[in-house]
Amino acid sequence: MTNSTTSTTNKHGQKRVVVTGMGWITPLGHDIDSVWRRLLNSESGMGPTTRFDARTFPTNFSAEVRDYTIARFVKDAKVHASAGLNSQFALGAACQAWKQSGLSDFAGLNKKRVGLYLGAGEGVLDFDQYAASNLAGWNAEQKKVDGVAWADTAHKVLEKMCEVEQEPNMPLAHLAREFGIRGPALNCLTACAASTQAIGEAFSLIQRGDADVMISGGTHTMIHVLGVTGFNRLTALSTSKGDPTKASRPFDATRDGFVMGEGSGMIVIESLEHALARGATPLAEVAGYGSSADAFRITDIHPEGRGGAASMGVALAQAGIDPAARRADGRAAIDYISAHGTGTKENDSIETRGVKRVFGDNAKDIPMSSIKSMMGHLIAAAGAVEFITCVLAIRDGMLPPTINYGTPDPALDLDYVPNKARAAKVDICLSNSFGFGGQNDTLVVKRFA
Amino acid sequence: MSRRRVVITGLGPVSAHGLGIEPLWTALCEGRSALAPIRAFDARGFASASGGELPDSYDVKDLVPKSYRKATKVMARDIEIAVGGAVTAVADAGLRTRGTDPDNPPTIAPDRFGCHIGAGLIAADLDELTAALATSRDAAGKFDPAHWGQQGMQELTPLWLLKYLPNMLACHVTIIHDCQGPSNTITCNEASSGLSLAESQRVIERGAADACLSGGADSKLNPMAYLRQELAGRLAKCTVDEDATRKVKPFDPTSPGALVGEGGGILVLEAEDTAKARGARIHAVLAGTGASQSWCDDTVGLVPDATGESLADAIEAALRDANFKPADIDAIIPYGCGVPALDSLEAKALERVFGASIGAKPIITLAPSIGATVAGFGTIAVAVATKCLTEQRLPARLNSAGTGSLAAAAAPSESRALRNILVCTPSLGGQNSAAVISRANS
């Protein structure tokens, strides 16, 4: 696959960075290939919410990770006994990626040159005990919580480790413990953009020479009382009645919001130099990363898709791709876009506008789909899972579909790969993630050659 | 390939001494402590009832453009700190932004203006949430999810969630000052600010922005966040009748623990080339940064790494990044929160890096004056380091005696020739960050 002429730097003299391992824990399963098959088979991971009693909530369905235990993955489950769901998902995904990378068996690994950059969400609080403490402290007359009464109950019912494990840097701690990682370790939490941003920044740390290898990705669940409450109050979730598998309808005219998913996607990336020196097989190359802020409004996306267009533009420029140009064989500048594609009215129309703004006439020839139609929105973890599907699309020459696409929206006129997976020649993909709060991130990944 | 240098042109620390560097610097030099009984909530249910609370005069409504006042309703305290810090830093740097001067073109083009703000885990306002929860109780007074789903949750304002997402600090700051460049929110407990400043450095270096509003903010003065600090073993026992100003003794093994302080803020970091081109006043240079992860026997880091090895790695990485040797460092600002096991970790790390010379490097301790500022720490520390360099002065140290190999015992402020200052911290979770700040024109 490679020969002695392979350059380990790009034309700007920067280190090339490749993907050498991938793993995920998702509502559609717990290993790369079976989940990928289900995505190509247009299957949905949605069902009634079981993590709490959501029966009367405006949204009572979600895409939950089922039948999962870390015992199958980690060396010693005891050292992770207190792990919350986020850390549990992260461990399973990262163990897969680590194993595939071959680093688990590489005796020459310098663990001080291995880093972590995750986009992990905050952990899940023990809602029943939290609510009990709050209500025990509630003074109805003064309409406030009495601090002393609250503390009295809270000290009795809230558990130390459950509280500590809610810190968003705890998945870092668990992964560092599992793999003995001692290099730079960071967690970012830019809502739905977090793990795309984490991969981009991990890529940039390797390019800078701060680490040779990074585990990157995201992990999250917000399928809990306050998570669903928060998004229901924002009217961001689908409230479709009937079959939950039909609820997530990105780009469809009848779309009415996203469906909450949960899980983790993790990758191992390393400098090409490091990968080649140890005889690893690059799965793909990270070619570009762009980050921007909308700086517009707290809740609304800039109507012209300014922020998303900016992050796409920067990522493409770094990858040396002119979005408006065609390749020698007549193909558009890239082969596939993994859309943020949440299924909210606003996101899907503005993302479409942003893509058109960046790619011009090429846009209509670039397939763009949303796997959120099948596995829901993994929030902070969404970007990592979607990045992995881009690598698989390159590997297998298959594009995952946007399912539940039935009623075209006249304003949304791109190729959303409706309902059925499609074979295609895939060498370059772009993956978008846009966060509540206005942070936008884009990655470009290409076939390693 | 020569690297783009990153300079500090604006300071916007927020602490228990108030807004901006001047009140903080004056108090530090005079040896005053702002630690006092907590007013934000009735903390008498905790063994520790004192902390470093922002002055009552701190009102975010006075610190945002008039057109933005409505948005202050959806700001958690952490967001208020970041927003106030940003407007202060922008003014200090002499920048025009959409928020400070909407009628004139901004100094920094919006797409060249980044924003990196570290944050903590933000706890919901208990009064607001519980007022809603209280409407959904069953006959036994217990929470009733069925009623909540149908009706109770409607009591919460639609934007409720947006008060507590950690990236809302950057969201508000980027909107107010029109920063459309790269923006991130780093959440690594005590290391959050330091890692955010380092990320701005990388972003500016790689040419993705010319300037960044960078820093971090945290307030643990909320019963739930406070409880988590207590459960993590951070808090010193301190009743309301005890003198909190004398409680915290960094690097003194008799220290009873930490008292937490609200704070953090924002710094303006700029590429030296573009800063000079606009004629900016350069306070100091962000010469180098480093990061690492500790091995934690207990996985999560409640028991701090006894060796200090990984924090030492982060410090050495920052020195290498700055192209410095240990002898180039003239003073050090560690986290020094007064929790003996954490202080010991830091002391071990400093001994590893500096050897016998550590005794000759003055340690600057902030915690006795403003408390342990968690995700806000690195921002305040770098602001103080910058001021030390411009004033060529060390602030006073309070309370500690018998600080072993470290020059951290109580001492008055003194003038001192200072070239480079190291700022470092470990964190709960095991992430370490370090940064070296250099005197401008050195």
Interface residues (C-beta under 8 A of the other chain):
Chain A: G13 F52 D53 A54 R55 T56 F57 P58 N60 V79 H80 S82 K112 G115 L116 E122 D128 Y130 A131 A132 N134 L135 G137 W138 A140 K143 K144 V145 D146 G147 V148 A149 W150 A151 D152 A154 H155 L158 K160 M161 E163 V164 E165 Q166 E167 P168 N169 M170 L172 A173 H174 A176 R177 G180 I181 R182 G183 P184 A185 L186 N187 C188 L189 T190 A191 Q197 E201 S204 L205 Q207 R208 D210 V225 L226 T229 G230 F231 N232 R233 L234 T235 S291 S292 A293 D294 A295 F296 R297 I298 T299 R306 G307 A310 V314 G435 F436 G437 G438 Q439
Chain B: M1 F41 D42 A43 R44 G45 F46 A71 V74 P110 D111 G114 C115 A119 L121 A124 L126 D127 L129 T130 A131 L133 A134 R137 G141 K142 F143 P145 A146 H147 W148 G149 Q150 M153 Q154 L156 T157 P158 L159 W160 L161 L162 L165 P166 N167 M168 A170 C171 H172 T174 I175 H177 D178 C179 Q180 G181 P182 S183 N184 T185 I186 T187 C188 N189 L195 E199 R202 E205 R206 A208 P223 M224 L227 R228 L231 A232 G290 A291 S292 Q293 S294 W295 C296 T299 V300 G301 L302 S310 D313 A317 S427 L428 G429 G430 Q431
